Amino acid sequence: MKSRFTAALTGRGDGNLLPQLLIMACTIGKADMSCVKVIETLHAKAGFTTAEGWTYNWWTKVLPIKLPKKKDQGEQFMMTEFKQPYLIHTDGTVVACQKKAWMDTAGICMWVELVLKQWLDKHRCPEWGSMLTWDNCGPHLTRAVLDTLKECKIWGLCLPKSMTDWLQVMDLVVNGPYKAHTRRLRCEDLRAYMGEFRMRFYRSKARNEPLPVWDP
């Protein structure tokens, strides 16, 4: 399995960031992840121990998960219990895991309860609640996520479809420059590799040796 890692970044109205939810890849893709050891193993490593401010815990919640639609039937949901391990730091940072390190429906609900709600409570959110602006990605609009937001008195407002790269602040201010920088570094690496490959190719050809394999 290829290494994969996702960081969920949340911006505040004043331009600063909330604590992050960091998602590692694991080999299990079930709702009940009691047998997953990757988070427990991480907790024993330097930088993630109890002495360094990390606590090992479990997030448990029953969520309505939409079943595949059948012909001539309306939407049907199955109440599913999710049990997932996580680490939380004294600064609010959370480390969790998912089979492909994706932010799925359960991951969003976990983020709402462990990161967003905790931060709002700590900073005395108004009694009427708070507003969350994000894109209209599929998991953002599921019944499970909408129910969880409602429980936490958070109003989720989605940007218009296909407008993320125009309107979403995090995409413009954080993700955009980072992706552009990554593309530049990749282009520089490919250019350097191509020059090196050409030298090895012609040298091998001149010496009647096996030609090198293109593997940038």
Secondary structure, DSSP 8 states (H G I E B T S, - for coil): ----EEEE--B-TTS-B---EEEEE-S--SSB-TT--HHHHHHTSTTSSGGGTEEEEEEEEEEEEE----TT----EEEEEEEEEEEEETTS-EEEEETTS---HHHHHHHIIIIIHHHHHHTT--TT-EEEEE---GGGGSHHHHHHHHHTTEEEEE--TT-HHHH-HHIIIIIHHHHHHHHHHHHHHHHHHHHHHHHHHHHHHHTT--------
